Amino acid sequence: MSDTAISYAHKTAEGGWRVADSRISLDSVVRAYWEGKSPEAIAEEFSTLSIEQVYGAIAYYLHNRAEIDEYLSQQDAKWTQLAAQSDASHGPLLARLRGERTSQLRGPAAP
């Protein structure tokens, strides 16, 4: 038996969190867990993760819940701020593009 501890998540140099030995964000696994998905379903959704990595990432989250929840809350605030800035800066263009997209989805107008 080995005494080597396995870490299932790590903090990146940029301050984000990743599932160890992968490019999958811990955020993605935690949010899927919050949605009630089983570890097996999460592993299917993120096919590059093993079932061990998913269980390990969830265990890591549960053990470090306060820190990870704070990080996720900060990320949500950043995304909300960025969305508001984008809408303020590009609102008319985005509205026009969304309108064109809606028109395309509806198909040609009836004669």
N, C-alpha and C positions, 0 to 999 in steps of 0.2 A: 504494500500500500504506500502511496506517495503522500508526502506532507505538503506538496505544492498546492497553494490555494488557487482557485480558478476565479477570475473576475469576468463577469458577464456583461459589464458595461464600462465605458470609460468616457471621461470628459475630453473633448478635443481642445487643441490649442486655441481655437476660436471661441470656446466657451459652450459649444453644443455637446450633446450626449449621443453616443453611438453604442449599438450592441457590439460587444467585443468581436474582433475578427470579422467585421462586416462593414458595409457602408450604410446599413439601415439605421435610421435614427431611433433612439430609445423612445422619443416622442411617439413615433408611429406605433410601436408595440404597446405602449401604455394606453394610447387613445383607443386602440382596438380592444384592449383589455377592459377599459371603461365602458365600451359599447357592449360588453358582455360576451365577446367572442372567446371561445375556448383556446387554449394554447395550440391545440391541433389545427384549428381554423386559422389562427394567426400564422402558423408555420406554412400552411397552404397558401395564404395570401402573400407571404414574403418567402418565396421558394428558395432563396439563398440562405435562409436561416434553418438550422436544425431544430428539432423539437427541444433538444437540450438547451440551445441558445435562447429559445423563447421562454421556457420555464425559468432559466437562469436570469433573463432580463426582467421578468415579472418579479422574481424573488428579490433581485437587486432593487427594483423600484419599491417594493413593499418594505424592505429594510431601510431604505433611504427616502421614504415617502415625503417627509417635510421638505427636504432639499430639492427633490425632483418636482414636487408640486409647485414650489416657489419659482423654479426655473420655467415650468410650463406656463404659469401665470404671467411671468415677465414676457415670455414669447407671445402669448395671446395679446398682451398690451401692445407689443411692438407691431404685430400684424394689423391690429386695429388702427394704430396710428399711421402705418404705411398705406393702408387702404384709404383712409380719410385724406391723406396727402395726395395720393394718386387721383382720387375723385375730384379734389379741389383743383389740381393742376390740369387734369385731362378730362374733366367731367363732360364737356360738350362732345368731344371726340368719342369717348366711351359710350355715351348715350346714342350717338349716331351709329356706331359700329354694332351696338346691341340691337338697335332698331333694324338695321340691315340684316343681321343674323336672324332675328325673329321673322322677318319677311321671307327669308330664304327657307326657313323651316316650315312655313305655312304653304309654300309652293306658289305657283302662279295664280294671279287673281282671276276669278271667274268672269267670263265675258258678259 
